[in-house]
Amino acid sequence: MIGLFNDCFPPIMDGVSLTTQNYAYWLHKKTQNVCVVTPKSPEAKDEGEYPVYRYSSIPIPMRKPYRLGFPRIDWPFHERINRLSFELVHAHCPFSSGALAMQISRSQKVPIIATFHSKYRADFERAISSKLLVDVLMKRVIRFYEAVDEVWIPQASVEETLREYGYKGKVEVVDNGNDLTVDASVEALRTAERARLGINENELMFLFVGQHIWEKNLSFLLQGLSLIKGQSFKMYFVGSGYASDELKKMAASLGLSDKVCFVGSIIEREKLKGYYAAADLFLFPSLYDNAPLVVREAAALSTPSVLIKGSTSSEIINDSENGFLTENRVEDFASRLTQLCMSPQLVKQVGERAAESIVRPWEDVAEEVYDRYVNLIKRTAK
């Protein structure tokens, strides 16, 4: 059995959750021998073809909808999980699920891989005022990665963050994939979705998809939009998070109520695909994210992204070739958007090149992942 461990899984949606889901789906197609281990969630249905083993959890204050897991005290869960024989475990998070993966790796003497997805220090610093305590927690995180057999990162620029945190070992780059495909033409889907949303022919549509948290630079995004509100556009925010209510209030205070629409979380992938297809530009000014799936998802629907120059997220973007970059100043961001509003042909061409250059199907990624798993299992056996 191959075990995929993460601290969240659908219906809790973020990039790491979606990555774990796609690993499970495609590896199951290939091997029929994969499971997911994750905390319990009240809305979870787990009706997939592969088993999902969940352990006790409670909500995390100020981090809705995330859950804090307690696998050690969940005895019925332990009875189920201890009956499984693992060949390899893959931790996508260093906390409760990662600690459990490490325990299984040691007790069953099987290899463990850990993927470094997130900027954990920023998460700690937002919730904890003591720098000393943050440093202690980060040392624990790094000890976890130092103890595994292989550390994977989703793109090369993420290595810099790991090194800043103090990790000195080897890393392997394993790209993320994309699960959004279009059966007919993107243009046909775009036309239909814009009609559904009431976007007129001369109106631009901007889109953000992700957690509604301040770390993603969303106040910067709203401030930038307030400087161009004379332009004809609609901005859609998809997602949820602790900052959702404050974001709505901020949009109103900046005079953007008639320009900005908050649609909440969208779990249905086909519905989300429609928003990506309808958008002219995907706005993602986050300095917090490492390798966001949403930029690749937008590209799959030929929608180019606007990112901050020098951010980890922007590594896969060449300015005006497969996306757009701007300085981390509100005025520069607003100026770039104004420029792009007047260059629809450039936006269209860059979107098409984004689809060609940064989109890779999850099925292909899973093939590479499985080969890496097999090689590591064989090396460990020797």
C-alpha positions in Angstrom: 0.0 0.0 0.0 1.2 3.5 -0.8 0.0 6.0 1.8 -0.6 9.7 1.1 -0.7 11.8 4.3 -1.9 15.4 4.5 -3.6 17.5 7.1 -6.5 18.4 4.8 -8.4 16.7 2.0 -11.6 17.5 0.1 -14.1 18.9 1.0 -11.4 21.2 2.5 -9.9 22.7 -0.7 -6.5 24.3 -1.2 -3.6 23.6 -3.4 -2.0 20.8 -1.3 -5.4 19.2 -0.7 -6.0 19.1 -4.5 -2.5 17.8 -5.1 -3.0 14.9 -2.7 -6.4 14.2 -4.3 -4.9 14.0 -7.8 -2.0 11.9 -6.6 -4.5 9.5 -5.1 -6.8 9.4 -8.1 -4.1 8.8 -10.7 -2.0 6.4 -8.6 -5.1 4.4 -7.8 -5.8 4.2 -11.6 -2.3 2.8 -12.1 -1.8 0.6 -9.0 -5.1 0.0 -7.3 -3.0 0.2 -4.1 -3.1 3.6 -2.6 -4.9 5.3 0.4 -5.2 8.7 1.9 -4.7 9.4 5.6 -6.1 12.8 6.9 -8.1 14.4 9.7 -11.9 14.0 10.0 -14.1 16.7 8.5 -17.8 16.9 9.2 -18.7 17.4 5.5 -16.5 14.7 4.2 -18.2 11.9 2.1 -15.1 10.0 0.8 -16.9 8.3 -2.1 -13.8 7.9 -4.2 -12.5 4.6 -5.5 -9.5 4.5 -3.1 -9.9 4.3 0.7 -9.6 7.4 2.9 -8.7 6.9 6.6 -9.6 9.8 8.9 -8.7 10.4 12.5 -10.2 12.7 15.2 -9.9 16.4 14.8 -11.2 19.8 16.0 -11.5 23.1 14.1 -8.5 25.4 14.2 -9.5 28.9 15.6 -9.1 31.7 13.0 -8.2 29.2 10.3 -11.6 28.0 9.1 -12.2 25.4 7.5 -8.9 23.8 8.6 -8.8 21.1 11.3 -6.3 20.1 14.0 -5.8 16.3 14.0 -5.2 14.0 16.9 -4.3 10.5 15.5 -2.6 9.4 18.7 -5.8 9.3 20.7 -8.1 7.8 18.1 -8.0 4.1 18.9 -10.5 2.9 16.3 -8.5 4.7 13.7 -5.3 3.1 14.9 -6.9 -0.4 14.7 -7.7 0.2 11.1 -4.4 1.8 10.0 -2.3 -0.8 11.9 -3.8 -3.5 9.8 -2.4 -2.0 6.6 1.0 -3.0 5.2 2.7 0.0 3.6 5.4 -0.1 0.9 6.0 3.7 1.1 4.5 6.7 2.8 4.4 10.2 1.4 3.8 13.1 3.7 2.4 16.4 2.2 2.5 18.2 5.6 4.9 18.0 8.6 2.2 18.2 11.3 -0.2 15.6 12.6 -0.4 13.6 9.4 3.4 13.9 8.8 4.2 12.7 12.3 1.9 9.7 11.7 3.6 9.0 8.4 7.0 9.1 10.1 5.8 6.7 12.9 4.5 4.2 10.3 7.7 4.5 8.3 9.8 3.7 11.3 7.6 0.9 12.7 7.1 -0.8 9.3 10.6 0.0 8.0 9.4 1.6 4.8 10.7 4.7 3.0 9.1 8.1 3.6 9.0 11.1 1.2 7.9 14.5 2.3 6.9 17.4 0.0 7.5 20.9 1.2 4.5 22.9 0.0 4.0 25.9 2.2 5.7 28.9 3.9 5.1 27.6 7.5 7.0 30.4 9.2 4.5 33.0 7.8 1.6 30.9 9.2 3.3 30.7 12.7 4.1 34.4 12.8 0.6 35.4 12.0 -0.8 33.3 14.9 2.1 33.5 17.5 3.6 36.8 18.8 6.7 35.1 20.4 9.6 35.0 17.9 11.3 32.5 20.3 8.3 30.1 20.0 8.2 30.5 16.2 11.9 29.6 16.0 11.3 26.5 18.2 8.4 25.3 16.0 10.4 26.0 12.8 13.3 23.9 14.1 10.8 21.0 14.6 9.6 21.4 11.1 13.1 21.3 9.7 14.0 18.3 11.8 11.0 16.5 10.2 12.3 17.1 6.7 15.8 16.2 7.7 14.6 12.8 9.0 12.8 11.6 5.8 14.4 9.7 2.9 13.6 12.3 0.2 12.4 15.9 0.2 10.4 17.0 -2.8 9.5 20.5 -3.8 7.0 21.5 -6.5 9.3 24.0 -8.3 12.9 25.0 -8.1 12.5 28.4 -6.5 10.9 26.8 -3.4 14.4 25.5 -2.4 15.3 29.0 -1.4 12.6 29.1 1.2 13.7 25.7 2.6 17.3 26.9 2.8 16.2 30.1 4.6 14.5 27.9 7.2 17.7 26.1 7.8 17.3 22.9 5.8 20.7 21.7 4.4 19.8 18.4 2.7 19.0 17.4 -0.9 15.8 18.3 -2.6 14.1 16.8 -5.7 11.9 19.0 -7.9 8.6 17.3 -8.9 6.2 19.6 -10.7 2.5 20.0 -9.9 -0.1 19.1 -12.6 -3.5 20.3 -13.8 -6.8 18.5 -13.9 -8.8 21.0 -15.9 -9.4 20.1 -19.5 -11.7 21.4 -22.2 -13.5 19.0 -24.4 -14.7 21.6 -26.9 -13.0 25.0 -27.7 -12.0 27.3 -24.8 -13.6 30.2 -26.7 -17.0 28.5 -26.8 -16.8 27.9 -23.0 -15.7 31.5 -22.4 -18.6 32.9 -24.4 -21.2 30.7 -22.6 -19.8 31.5 -19.1 -19.5 35.2 -19.7 -23.1 35.2 -20.9 -24.1 33.4 -17.7 -22.3 35.9 -15.5 -23.6 38.9 -17.4 -20.2 40.1 -18.6 -20.7 42.3 -21.6 -18.4 42.3 -24.7 -16.5 45.4 -23.8 -16.1 44.5 -20.1 -13.0 42.8 -18.7 -13.2 40.1 -16.1 -10.6 39.6 -13.4 -10.4 36.5 -11.2 -8.8 35.4 -8.0 -9.2 31.8 -6.7 -7.8 30.8 -3.3 -8.0 31.2 0.4 -9.3 34.5 1.6 -6.4 35.3 3.9 -4.3 38.5 4.3 -1.1 36.6 3.6 -2.1 36.3 -0.1 -1.7 40.1 -0.5 -5.4 40.6 -1.0 -5.5 44.1 0.5 -2.9 45.0 -2.1 -5.1 43.6 -4.8 -8.2 45.6 -3.7 -6.1 48.8 -3.4 -4.8 48.3 -6.9 -8.3 47.8 -8.3 -9.5 51.0 -6.5 -7.0 53.0 -8.6 -8.4 51.7 -11.9 -12.2 51.7 -11.0 -12.7 54.0 -13.9 -12.0 51.1 -16.2 -14.8 48.7 -17.3 -14.2 45.5 -15.4 -15.7 43.0 -13.0 -13.6 41.2 -10.4 -14.6 37.8 -9.0 -13.2 36.3 -5.8 -13.6 32.5 -5.4 -12.8 30.9 -2.1 -13.2 31.4 1.6 -11.1 32.1 4.7 -10.8 34.0 7.9 -10.5 37.4 6.0 -13.6 37.0 3.9 -15.8 39.4 5.8 -13.1 42.0 6.2 -12.4 41.8 2.4 -16.0 42.5 1.6 -16.0 45.5 4.0 -12.7 46.7 2.4 -14.1 46.4 -1.1 -17.1 48.5 -0.1 -15.0 51.2 1.6 -12.9 51.5 -1.5 -16.0 52.1 -3.6 -15.7 48.7 -5.4 -19.1 47.2 -4.4 -20.4 47.4 -8.0 -17.1 46.0 -9.4 -16.3 43.1 -7.1 -18.2 39.9 -6.5 -17.5 37.3 -3.8 -18.9 33.9 -4.9 -17.6 31.7 -2.0 -16.0 28.3 -2.3 -16.5 26.3 -5.4 -15.8 22.6 -5.0 -17.2 21.4 -8.3 -14.3 21.5 -10.7 -16.5 21.9 -13.8 -18.1 25.0 -12.4 -14.7 26.5 -11.4 -13.4 25.8 -14.9 -16.1 28.1 -16.2 -14.8 31.0 -14.1 -11.3 30.4 -15.3 -12.5 30.3 -19.0 -14.6 33.5 -18.6 -11.7 35.6 -17.1 -9.4 37.8 -19.1 -6.8 37.9 -16.4 -6.1 35.9 -13.3 -4.8 38.2 -10.5 -2.5 36.6 -8.0 -0.3 39.1 -6.2 0.6 36.6 -3.3 4.1 36.6 -1.9 3.1 33.8 0.5 2.5 30.9 -1.9 5.3 28.6 -3.1 3.9 26.9 -6.3 0.2 27.8 -6.6 -1.9 25.3 -8.6 -4.3 28.1 -9.5 -1.8 29.8 -11.9 -1.5 26.5 -13.9 -5.3 26.0 -13.7 -5.9 29.5 -15.2 -3.3 28.8 -17.9 -5.1 25.5 -18.8 -8.1 27.7 -19.8 -5.8 30.1 -21.7 -6.1 32.8 -19.0 -2.8 34.5 -18.2 -1.8 35.5 -14.6 -0.5 38.7 -13.2 2.0 38.0 -10.5 4.5 39.9 -8.4 8.0 40.0 -9.9 10.5 38.1 -7.7 7.8 36.1 -5.8 8.3 32.3 -5.5 5.0 31.9 -7.4 6.4 33.8 -10.4 9.3 31.4 -11.2 7.4 29.8 -14.1 6.4 33.1 -15.7 8.3 35.0 -18.3 6.8 38.5 -18.5 4.6 39.2 -21.5 5.3 35.7 -22.8 3.2 33.3 -20.7 2.0 35.7 -18.0 2.6 39.2 -16.7 4.8 40.5 -13.8 4.6 43.7 -11.9 6.5 45.3 -9.0 5.2 44.9 -5.5 3.8 48.5 -5.4 0.1 49.2 -5.6 0.7 52.0 -8.2 2.7 49.7 -10.4 0.2 47.0 -10.2 -2.7 49.4 -11.1 -0.6 50.8 -14.0 0.1 47.3 -15.4 -3.6 46.4 -15.2 -4.5 49.6 -17.0 -2.0 48.9 -19.7 -3.4 45.3 -20.1 -6.9 46.6 -20.3 -5.9 48.5 -23.4 -4.1 45.5 -24.9 -6.6 42.7 -25.4 -4.8 41.0 -28.2 -1.6 40.8 -26.2 -3.6 39.3 -23.3 -5.1 36.7 -25.6 -1.8 35.7 -27.1 0.0 35.4 -23.7 -2.9 33.3 -22.4 -2.5 30.9 -25.4 1.2 30.6 -24.7 0.6 30.0 -21.0 -1.6 27.0 -22.0 1.3 25.7 -24.1 4.1 26.2 -21.7 3.0 25.7 -18.0 0.2 23.1 -18.1 1.0 19.5 -17.4 -1.7 16.8 -16.9 -1.8 15.2 -13.4 -1.7 11.8 -15.2 1.8 12.6 -16.5 2.9 13.8 -13.1 1.6 10.6 -11.5 3.6 8.5 -13.9 6.8 10.3 -12.8 5.8 10.1 -9.2 5.2 6.3 -9.4 8.6 5.8 -11.1 10.2 7.7 -8.3 8.3 5.7 -5.7 9.4 2.4 -7.2 13.1 3.5 -7.4 13.1 4.6 -3.8 11.4 1.3 -2.7 14.0 -0.7 -4.5 16.9 1.3 -3.2 15.6 1.0 0.4 15.2 -2.8 -0.1 18.8 -3.1 -1.1 
